[in-house]
Amino acid sequence: RTVRSDRAYRSMGLRLHDYFIARSIDLLKPGGLAAFVSSAGTMDKADCSAREHIAKFADLVAAIRLPQGSFQADAGTDVVVDILFFRKRKPGEAAGDITWLDTDEVRPADSDEIAIRVNRWFAGHPDFVLGAHAVTSGPFGEAYTCLPHPGVDLAEALPAAISRLPEAIYDGEPEAIDRDGDDIDGAGESLPNAPAIREGGYFIASNTALMQMVDGGPVTLPLRKGRSADGVPDKHARIIRKLIPIRDAVREVLKAQELDRPWKPAQIKLRIAWSNFVRVFGPINTTVVSTSEDPETGEVRETHRRPNLQPFLDDPDCWLVASIEDYDLETDTARPGPIFTERVIAPPSAPIITSAADALAVVLNERGHVDVDHIAELLHADADAVIAELDDAIYRDPESGSWQTADAYLSGQVRDKLKA
């Protein structure tokens, strides 16, 4: 997937993993260190533009390649994964080793298999490759993979590789975090529901200004004036304003159904918002079809343009909004889709509770804290039996008398707590 929603990076055409690394390093403090888990494509692909962008600001400290299947149990994928360690340079500091920008051939092609090319850093540091370079058959032909070494336990090999990483290289200047600080530039006042507004998302501020979330902060959308080519055309701004309540209503319906709460009121809001849009601009998916003929080959090409969606493409929920209506291209008409009247998300399944640990997890999810009485109620047992079964999974705070999880209790002034 190529990231297009971030205007600052749109022209680079970065893949999602590369974008995340580049964006994070841009925000990293000079002298700071960062570690990323990414697919092998970040380091190995022939197009080095993403690596070159990262190298403008940071040096690769080290990298560790994990064999295929390392994340099978956790993520259900066999993809080859790299752990990448970067240090952001300070202003005026010279760049470090840049050999990692290129790839090298580690095994030439033969009559049976293609050549194997990997990042030059891995070619020069084979001890950080926790597997064997190999070729496998993929959906698009032969492709690179990294096979586990027979008899080698990754749980032991990875810590050994980490122990070989450079030490004492951090020289940043940490700053205290003001946890009670005010919103920067009053941005919080402009956000109607900050957690719900994602990067690239449009929203209407409390002062009715049309805004967009850019680089994590609200930015007012400039309107085009006169013959200037800058800014958003007035019609596009009106389309965006009409699509925002549709998007919010769709998300409200989905959230209510996900949590198994009443969703009919949200469906009514959705129908009203959709009807208001269609009355003014026509179907959301209205499509203009044009054809052109190549003068040399005579080939006729057909182009589809969606004028009502084009202004909203930067919003991450653009295609969610597009999916709610059933559009007929022949008649340029649309009718409400299933989300307007039906349940489109299955109700959450009831938790299966067979032990005190299961009940503890359910209670933490529901209430956010340890409630021994409620755990006992779920298990149809008495509180003392629950406490005995949970054993060292929970602790009683000697000061407040409340029960806490081991993770929460065994933090902070642990010695004082254990003495008590």
C-alpha positions as CSV (number, residue, x, y, z in Angstrom):
1,R,0.0,0.0,0.0
2,T,1.3,3.4,-1.0
3,V,0.6,6.3,1.4
4,R,-1.2,9.2,-0.3
5,S,-3.0,10.9,2.6
6,D,0.0,12.8,4.0
7,R,0.7,15.7,1.7
8,A,4.2,16.2,3.0
9,Y,5.2,12.7,1.7
10,R,2.7,12.1,-1.1
11,S,5.2,12.9,-3.9
12,M,7.6,10.2,-2.6
13,G,5.2,7.4,-3.1
14,L,6.4,5.6,0.1
15,R,5.0,2.2,1.0
16,L,3.3,2.0,4.4
17,H,6.3,0.6,6.3
18,D,8.7,3.1,4.8
19,Y,6.4,6.0,5.4
20,F,6.1,5.0,9.1
21,I,9.9,4.9,9.5
22,A,10.5,8.2,7.6
23,R,7.7,10.0,9.5
24,S,8.9,8.7,12.9
25,I,12.5,9.7,12.2
26,D,11.4,13.2,11.1
27,L,9.8,13.6,14.5
28,L,12.7,12.0,16.4
29,K,14.8,14.3,18.5
30,P,18.4,14.9,17.2
31,G,20.7,12.3,18.8
32,G,17.8,10.1,19.6
33,L,17.5,6.4,18.8
34,A,14.6,4.5,17.2
35,A,14.0,0.8,16.5
36,F,11.5,-0.4,13.9
37,V,10.2,-3.8,12.8
38,S,9.7,-3.8,9.0
39,S,9.4,-6.3,6.2
40,A,12.7,-7.1,4.3
41,G,11.5,-4.9,1.5
42,T,12.5,-1.7,3.3
43,M,16.2,-2.8,3.1
44,D,16.3,-5.0,0.0
45,K,14.1,-3.4,-2.7
46,A,15.9,-2.1,-5.7
47,D,14.3,1.3,-5.4
48,C,16.4,3.0,-2.7
49,S,14.5,6.3,-2.7
50,A,12.9,5.6,0.8
51,R,16.3,4.6,2.2
52,E,17.9,7.8,0.7
53,H,15.2,9.9,2.3
54,I,15.8,8.3,5.7
55,A,19.6,8.6,5.3
56,K,19.3,12.4,4.9
57,F,18.4,12.6,8.6
58,A,19.6,9.4,10.3
59,D,22.3,6.8,10.3
60,L,21.6,3.0,10.4
61,V,23.1,1.8,13.6
62,A,22.5,-1.9,13.0
63,A,19.9,-4.3,11.6
64,I,18.8,-7.9,12.5
65,R,17.1,-10.1,9.9
66,L,14.7,-12.7,11.2
67,P,13.9,-15.8,9.2
68,Q,10.5,-16.4,7.6
69,G,7.8,-17.6,10.1
70,S,9.2,-15.6,13.0
71,F,5.8,-13.8,13.3
72,Q,3.7,-16.8,12.3
73,A,2.3,-17.4,15.9
74,D,1.7,-13.7,16.6
75,A,0.6,-12.2,13.3
76,G,-0.1,-15.2,11.1
77,T,2.5,-14.2,8.5
78,D,5.6,-15.9,7.1
79,V,7.1,-12.6,5.8
80,V,10.8,-12.1,6.4
81,V,11.2,-9.4,9.0
82,D,14.0,-6.9,9.8
83,I,14.6,-5.1,13.1
84,L,16.2,-1.8,12.2
85,F,18.0,0.6,14.6
86,F,18.5,4.2,13.6
87,R,20.1,7.3,15.2
88,K,19.0,10.7,14.1
89,R,21.9,13.0,13.4
90,K,22.3,16.4,15.1
91,P,22.3,19.6,13.0
92,G,25.6,19.9,11.1
93,E,26.7,16.4,11.9
94,A,28.3,14.4,9.0
95,A,26.5,11.4,7.7
96,G,27.7,8.0,8.8
97,D,28.1,4.8,6.8
98,I,25.8,4.8,3.8
99,T,26.5,1.4,2.3
100,W,23.1,0.3,3.5
101,L,21.5,2.4,0.7
102,D,22.5,-0.3,-1.9
103,T,22.1,-4.0,-2.3
104,D,24.7,-6.7,-3.1
105,E,24.6,-10.1,-4.7
106,V,25.3,-12.8,-2.1
107,R,24.6,-15.7,-4.5
108,P,24.8,-15.6,-8.3
109,A,22.1,-16.9,-10.5
110,D,22.4,-20.4,-11.9
111,S,20.4,-22.6,-14.2
112,D,17.8,-23.4,-11.5
113,E,17.4,-20.2,-9.5
114,I,17.6,-16.5,-9.7
115,A,20.4,-14.5,-8.1
116,I,20.0,-13.4,-4.5
117,R,20.5,-9.8,-3.7
118,V,20.2,-8.4,-0.2
119,N,21.0,-5.1,1.4
120,R,24.7,-4.4,1.5
121,W,24.6,-4.1,5.3
122,F,23.4,-7.7,5.7
123,A,25.9,-8.8,3.1
124,G,28.7,-7.3,5.2
125,H,27.3,-8.5,8.5
126,P,26.2,-12.1,8.0
127,D,26.2,-12.7,11.8
128,F,23.1,-10.4,12.0
129,V,21.2,-12.6,9.6
130,L,19.5,-15.2,11.8
131,G,18.8,-17.5,8.9
132,A,20.0,-18.6,5.4
133,H,19.4,-16.6,2.3
134,A,17.2,-18.6,-0.1
135,V,14.8,-18.5,-3.0
136,T,11.2,-19.5,-2.8
137,S,8.3,-19.7,-5.3
138,G,5.8,-16.9,-4.8
139,P,2.6,-15.8,-6.6
140,F,4.7,-13.7,-9.0
141,G,7.5,-16.2,-9.6
142,E,10.7,-16.8,-7.6
143,A,11.3,-14.5,-4.7
144,Y,13.7,-14.0,-1.9
145,T,13.3,-15.6,1.5
146,C,15.3,-16.3,4.6
147,L,15.1,-19.8,6.0
148,P,15.6,-20.7,9.6
149,H,18.8,-22.5,10.5
150,P,18.0,-26.1,11.4
151,G,18.3,-26.7,15.1
152,V,18.7,-23.0,16.0
153,D,16.3,-21.6,18.5
154,L,15.3,-18.0,17.6
155,A,14.5,-17.3,21.2
156,E,18.2,-17.7,21.9
157,A,19.7,-16.4,18.7
158,L,17.9,-13.1,18.8
159,P,19.2,-12.0,22.3
160,A,22.7,-13.1,21.2
161,A,22.4,-10.8,18.2
162,I,21.1,-7.9,20.3
163,S,24.0,-8.3,22.6
164,R,26.3,-7.5,19.7
165,L,24.7,-4.1,19.0
166,P,26.8,-1.0,19.7
167,E,26.6,0.3,23.2
168,A,26.5,3.8,24.8
169,I,25.8,5.7,21.5
170,Y,22.9,7.8,22.7
171,D,23.8,11.4,23.1
172,G,20.5,13.2,22.8
173,E,19.2,15.8,25.2
174,P,16.1,14.5,27.0
175,E,13.6,17.0,28.1
176,A,11.0,16.7,30.9
177,I,7.5,16.0,29.6
178,D,4.9,18.5,30.7
179,R,2.0,16.1,31.3
180,D,-0.3,19.0,32.4
181,G,0.6,21.3,29.6
182,D,-2.1,23.2,27.6
183,D,-3.0,22.4,24.0
184,I,-0.5,24.0,21.6
185,D,-1.9,27.1,19.9
186,G,-5.3,26.3,21.3
187,A,-5.6,23.3,18.9
188,G,-7.7,21.4,21.4
189,E,-10.5,24.0,21.1
190,S,-10.8,23.3,17.4
191,L,-11.2,19.6,17.7
192,P,-14.7,18.4,18.2
193,N,-13.6,14.9,19.0
194,A,-9.9,14.6,18.9
195,P,-9.5,10.8,19.3
196,A,-11.9,10.2,16.4
197,I,-10.1,12.5,13.9
198,R,-7.4,10.6,12.0
199,E,-4.5,11.9,10.0
200,G,-5.9,13.4,6.8
201,G,-9.4,13.5,8.1
202,Y,-11.6,16.6,7.5
203,F,-13.7,18.2,10.3
204,I,-15.6,21.4,11.0
205,A,-14.2,23.4,13.9
206,S,-16.3,25.0,16.6
207,N,-16.0,28.3,14.7
208,T,-17.4,26.6,11.6
209,A,-14.1,26.6,9.7
210,L,-13.3,23.7,7.5
211,M,-10.2,22.0,8.8
212,Q,-8.0,18.9,8.2
213,M,-5.7,16.9,10.4
214,V,-2.2,17.3,9.0
215,D,0.9,16.0,10.7
216,G,-1.1,15.3,13.8
217,G,-2.5,18.8,14.1
218,P,-5.5,20.8,12.8
219,V,-5.0,22.9,9.8
220,T,-7.5,25.3,8.3
221,L,-8.3,24.5,4.6
222,P,-7.6,27.7,2.6
223,L,-10.4,28.5,0.1
224,R,-9.5,29.5,-3.5
225,K,-10.1,33.2,-4.2
226,G,-10.5,34.8,-7.6
227,R,-8.3,33.3,-10.3
228,S,-5.7,32.0,-7.9
229,A,-4.8,28.3,-8.3
230,D,-4.1,28.0,-4.6
231,G,-6.7,26.7,-2.1
232,V,-9.8,24.5,-2.3
233,P,-12.5,25.5,-4.8
234,D,-15.7,26.6,-3.2
235,K,-17.7,23.6,-4.6
236,H,-15.2,21.2,-3.3
237,A,-15.4,22.7,0.1
238,R,-19.2,22.4,0.1
239,I,-18.9,18.8,-0.9
240,I,-16.5,18.1,1.9
241,R,-18.8,19.8,4.4
242,K,-21.7,17.6,3.3
243,L,-19.7,14.4,3.4
244,I,-18.3,14.9,6.9
245,P,-21.7,14.2,8.7
246,I,-22.2,11.1,6.5
247,R,-18.8,9.8,7.5
248,D,-19.4,10.5,11.1
249,A,-22.8,8.8,11.0
250,V,-21.4,5.7,9.3
251,R,-18.7,5.4,11.9
252,E,-21.3,5.9,14.7
253,V,-23.5,3.1,13.2
254,L,-20.5,0.7,13.0
255,K,-19.3,1.5,16.5
256,A,-22.8,1.0,18.0
257,Q,-23.1,-2.3,16.3
258,E,-19.6,-3.4,17.3
259,L,-20.4,-2.6,20.9
260,D,-23.9,-4.1,20.6
261,R,-25.6,-0.8,21.5
262,P,-28.8,0.7,19.9
263,W,-27.8,1.7,16.4
264,K,-31.2,2.8,14.9
265,P,-30.8,6.4,15.9
266,A,-27.4,6.5,14.1
267,Q,-29.0,5.0,11.0
268,I,-31.6,7.8,11.0
269,K,-28.8,10.4,11.2
270,L,-27.0,8.6,8.3
271,R,-30.1,8.6,6.1
272,I,-30.7,12.4,6.8
273,A,-27.1,13.3,6.1
274,W,-27.0,11.1,2.9
275,S,-30.3,12.6,1.6
276,N,-29.1,16.1,2.2
277,F,-26.0,15.4,0.1
278,V,-27.8,13.6,-2.7
279,R,-30.4,16.4,-2.9
280,V,-27.7,18.9,-3.7
281,F,-24.9,17.0,-5.4
282,G,-26.4,13.7,-6.6
283,P,-25.1,10.3,-5.6
284,I,-21.8,10.1,-3.7
285,N,-20.4,7.7,-6.4
286,T,-21.7,9.7,-9.4
287,T,-19.4,8.8,-12.2
288,V,-18.5,10.7,-15.4
289,V,-17.3,8.4,-18.2
290,S,-15.2,9.8,-21.1
291,T,-13.5,8.1,-23.9
292,S,-10.5,9.0,-26.0
293,E,-8.9,7.3,-29.1
294,D,-5.2,6.9,-29.6
295,P,-4.5,8.5,-33.0
296,E,-1.7,6.0,-33.7
297,T,-3.1,2.7,-32.6
298,G,-6.8,3.5,-32.7
299,E,-7.2,2.1,-29.2
300,V,-10.2,3.5,-27.4
301,R,-9.6,4.3,-23.7
302,E,-12.3,4.9,-21.2
303,T,-11.8,7.1,-18.2
304,H,-14.0,7.2,-15.1
305,R,-14.1,10.3,-12.9
306,R,-15.9,10.7,-9.6
307,P,-16.4,14.4,-9.0
308,N,-18.2,14.0,-5.7
309,L,-15.5,11.8,-4.2
310,Q,-12.4,13.5,-5.6
311,P,-12.4,16.4,-3.1
312,F,-12.7,13.9,-0.2
313,L,-9.9,11.5,-1.3
314,D,-7.4,12.6,1.4
315,D,-9.8,11.6,4.1
316,P,-8.9,8.1,5.4
317,D,-12.6,7.1,5.4
318,C,-13.3,8.2,1.9
319,W,-13.9,4.7,0.6
320,L,-15.9,3.8,3.6
321,V,-18.3,6.7,2.7
322,A,-18.3,5.5,-0.9
323,S,-19.4,2.0,0.1
324,I,-22.7,2.9,1.7
325,E,-24.8,3.3,-1.4
326,D,-25.7,1.0,-4.3
327,Y,-24.8,3.0,-7.4
328,D,-26.1,2.4,-10.9
329,L,-23.7,3.7,-13.5
330,E,-26.2,3.4,-16.4
331,T,-28.8,5.6,-14.8
332,D,-26.5,7.6,-12.5
333,T,-28.8,6.9,-9.5
334,A,-28.1,5.4,-6.1
335,R,-30.1,3.8,-3.4
336,P,-29.2,3.3,0.3
337,G,-27.1,0.2,1.0
338,P,-27.6,-2.3,3.8
339,I,-26.0,-0.2,6.5
340,F,-29.0,2.2,6.4
341,T,-31.4,-0.5,7.7
342,E,-29.6,-3.6,8.6
343,R,-27.0,-4.9,11.0
344,V,-23.7,-5.2,9.1
345,I,-21.4,-6.1,12.0
346,A,-22.0,-9.3,13.9
347,P,-22.7,-8.8,17.7
348,P,-19.7,-9.4,19.9
349,S,-19.5,-13.0,21.2
350,A,-19.8,-13.6,24.9
351,P,-16.5,-14.2,26.6
352,I,-15.7,-17.8,27.6
353,I,-14.8,-17.9,31.2
354,T,-13.3,-21.1,32.6
355,S,-10.8,-19.8,35.2
356,A,-10.1,-16.9,37.5
357,A,-7.6,-15.6,35.0
358,D,-10.3,-15.5,32.3
359,A,-12.6,-13.7,34.6
360,L,-9.9,-11.2,35.6
361,A,-9.3,-10.4,31.9
362,V,-13.0,-9.8,31.3
363,V,-13.4,-7.5,34.4
364,L,-10.3,-5.5,33.4
365,N,-11.8,-5.0,29.9
366,E,-15.2,-4.0,31.3
367,R,-14.2,-1.9,34.3
368,G,-10.5,-1.0,33.9
369,H,-9.5,-2.2,37.4
370,V,-9.5,-5.4,39.6
371,D,-12.9,-6.1,41.1
372,V,-12.6,-9.3,43.1
373,D,-16.3,-9.4,44.0
374,H,-17.3,-9.2,40.3
375,I,-14.8,-11.9,39.4
376,A,-16.3,-14.1,42.0
377,E,-19.7,-13.4,40.7
378,L,-18.7,-14.4,37.1
379,L,-17.2,-17.7,38.5
380,H,-20.0,-18.4,40.9
381,A,-17.4,-18.7,43.6
382,D,-16.5,-16.8,46.8
383,A,-13.9,-14.0,46.9
384,D,-11.4,-15.9,49.0
385,A,-11.3,-18.8,46.4
386,V,-10.8,-16.2,43.6
387,I,-7.9,-14.6,45.5
388,A,-6.3,-17.9,46.1
389,E,-6.6,-19.0,42.5
390,L,-5.2,-15.7,41.1
391,D,-2.3,-16.0,43.5
392,D,0.5,-13.6,42.5
393,A,-1.5,-12.2,39.5
394,I,-3.0,-9.6,41.8
395,Y,-1.8,-7.8,44.9
396,R,-3.6,-5.8,47.6
397,D,-2.3,-2.2,48.0
398,P,-1.5,-1.8,51.7
399,E,-2.3,1.9,51.6
400,S,-5.6,2.0,49.7
401,G,-6.7,-1.6,50.4
402,S,-7.7,-2.0,46.7
403,W,-6.6,-4.9,44.6
404,Q,-4.2,-4.3,41.7
405,T,-2.8,-6.4,38.9
406,A,0.8,-7.6,39.3
407,D,2.0,-5.3,36.5
408,A,0.5,-2.2,38.2
409,Y,1.5,-3.1,41.7
410,L,5.1,-4.2,40.9
411,S,6.0,-0.8,39.6
412,G,7.1,2.4,41.2
413,Q,8.3,2.1,44.8
414,V,8.3,-1.7,44.7
415,R,10.6,-2.2,47.7
416,D,8.3,-0.2,50.0
417,K,5.3,-2.0,48.7
418,L,6.8,-5.5,49.3
419,K,8.0,-4.4,52.8
420,A,4.4,-3.5,53.6
